[in-house]
């Protein structure tokens, strides 16, 4: 929105269901389009699957089941070529001198199927593999882990190594497409005046802490992400800063680099000094993370985290039913059986993989909590000054235009947008401070 107001041409092309316009991500874009499978093609795939279910003697899938399967389809769809076609067309035909272009590549996400994108990638990153473990249905495959809690691992070390290699191959596939965009920028003579930012929204776990995928914990394998800036005028050999950086620092940094006004409600800060002169930059701010992932055994998975350059603190929560109401979910920290405390604290200077939690009697434990407390209070104070929209305006539509079109093509609806009266999950209330004696 800031860039469009400043006269930039703005375009965004996405390839995952959670960036759909129904969630509000289209705001500020002159052009915002999906690179996912189009509704007619998706309807053909889903119709074929539905017919096979009925032929096997099972019930015809409901509309809700089909919408859930639509999310699963994005896990094996190949979208990078579509994203690049739209991006290259935009770069070729943009009639404004300045542009803001957002590209979202989903092909690194599980399922891990690089051979579907490029047959050579099936072997290139693990040429000596002689097994047959498939990358399909990775998150739900009972051969990977027991589908019942506590979800103990079943996959062998060698097969797991192969899946990791397929993950690397998918990164290579996406990297090629990013490279094609950068090459186009260079061909247009814009390389020396274009700011490029490359980042991910999360990592993935491969049993480092007993799970797979993401939306499970807030350990480093999920929150440590690549963040690369290519800044006009800086030496090509670049700088590397080891300071803390948060994903919510990215927007303030881009605006700062472009010489545009900062966002008045942003909690993040510009990383300019860390990027242009890291030797003189101060320490990064503590990074706060939060997870609220659907329903799970025993209730939704609710967690928060804090990190500075040395320490990590993790908490897990349950719903406080006595204090919750239809407008707000209140939470209370879960206490660890071993310590009776709600905190897992790690010193990454000696434990970079976050495997050995500190004892509550350790001075480092108290030092980390004191720093977490200060950052939490600062963040809470900032948040309290941001006005909230009415609750009804904070909920997204239940169905996107694409979902409505797909269901209509299958005969489930007439294509008219409707809203059901099913109860919504309320937003989370304020988390308890990590400052009091637990």
C-alpha angles and dihedrals in degrees: 000000000000092000094048090050087052091056100262123142105242128202135164130189119188136184107190130078095235093064092060116136089247087077092056099253093126093070112120096016122118086200125022118168141166122243092194125110109295119250096254093051091044091049090055091052093046093044090054091050092046091051091050090052091052092045089054090057097258126127120272107265115258124238090257092053091050091052090052091049089052087064090050091052090063087062093066102027115107107227111157095090091053092049091051094048091056093042095049091047090052092050091048095049107030107129096198126087093228129041143182112209124185118193123185119195117193101175094097088063119098135295089082103220109143092150089064089058096041121000091213091062091064090076106017097085097038107024096163097053112121100173131100105225108146126225092212121108089008099166096045101035109121088207088066096052140339107281089217123075131300082035097213116199119263104169117099122244092248094050091046089052088053093052089051088052089052088052089054089049091054089052087053090051093052091043089059091056093047087050091054090055092049090049090053091051088052093048090053089055093244100114095102094051103038124097111213124195122187120187145141129228095224144342130239134246124228099188094296087135099017101280144077136227118010141284086071107091140353097237121139096265087066101038103036101090136169114264115180127172123193103198123191112245099021121115113271093235087066135197131269120211120199092194122117114273126184128208087235089061091066099079094048089048094051092048091048092050091049092050093243127138116274122251107264094214098041117122091194124087134216116271092204095122093047090052102041102032111010094167090066099037120111122237116290121255121261112273117231120200133184135191127196107168120178123262123331139167105301094014137304120334105250121174142149134200142191131199138179127174091288114018139054125198122189131188134183125205142198128205114271097218094185093059098035126094137177090276100046139024114216121201139201127202120257114232121227115243093222098053106013087231127116095225135089107196125189133185103214093190087076100015108040094166093054095237103131114057116206120246116249088242092060114105089223090059091058092042091055094047092050091054091045089052093055094047092045092052092048091050093046091051090051092048092050090063095056113093115231125222118235111282093249090058093052094062118088122223112274093234130038121220088255093053091049091050092048094049090046091052088054093048097248095117139011092240095259114134111242135173122216125218093236111137116259126228106253120233120262120266126224114307118236114265115257088219107084126082102272 
